[in-house]
Amino acid sequence: MIEGSLMHWGDKRMANVTMISGGKELSLTVDNGSMCETKKLFRADLRCISNGRDVTAAVFNCGEFDVVRGDVQSMATAMNWLQRSEWGFSR
């Protein structure tokens, strides 16, 4: 299933798309940056959730609070994780 939402606060705009497969969720959020100086949504980040638990750090081998920027390579990694029935978190 794929769900989406759009949020708007003054000049700040943000869109979120969540792809769900079983107990896994891949969340892609795109916004127009912290300074809200542009109308274009250009800053993207990813989060991977498994059974309600944030596993982004394990999927991307990064720190627990690191931001995983959305680009072609990180999106491919996240989609591979979403589609796998098992994930040993080894890269």
ChimeraX attribute file (.defattr): number of C-alpha atoms within 10 A of each C-alpha:
attribute: neighborCount
match mode: 1-to-1
recipient: residues
	/A:1	8
	/A:2	11
	/A:3	10
	/A:4	12
	/A:5	10
	/A:6	12
	/A:7	11
	/A:8	10
	/A:9	7
	/A:10	7
	/A:11	11
	/A:12	17
	/A:13	19
	/A:14	18
	/A:15	16
	/A:16	17
	/A:17	16
	/A:18	18
	/A:19	16
	/A:20	17
	/A:21	15
	/A:22	11
	/A:23	11
	/A:24	21
	/A:25	24
	/A:26	22
	/A:27	19
	/A:28	20
	/A:29	21
	/A:30	20
	/A:31	22
	/A:32	19
	/A:33	17
	/A:34	9
	/A:35	8
	/A:36	14
	/A:37	10
	/A:38	13
	/A:39	12
	/A:40	12
	/A:41	16
	/A:42	12
	/A:43	15
	/A:44	19
	/A:45	17
	/A:46	21
	/A:47	21
	/A:48	25
	/A:49	17
	/A:50	16
	/A:51	10
	/A:52	10
	/A:53	11
	/A:54	15
	/A:55	17
	/A:56	22
	/A:57	17
	/A:58	16
	/A:59	20
	/A:60	20
	/A:61	13
	/A:62	12
	/A:63	11
	/A:64	12
	/A:65	8
	/A:66	11
	/A:67	14
	/A:68	18
	/A:69	17
	/A:70	19
	/A:71	12
	/A:72	9
	/A:73	10
	/A:74	16
	/A:75	17
	/A:76	12
	/A:77	13
	/A:78	22
	/A:79	15
	/A:80	12
	/A:81	20
	/A:82	22
	/A:83	13
	/A:84	10
	/A:85	10
	/A:86	8
	/A:87	13
	/A:88	8
	/A:89	12
	/A:90	8
	/A:91	9
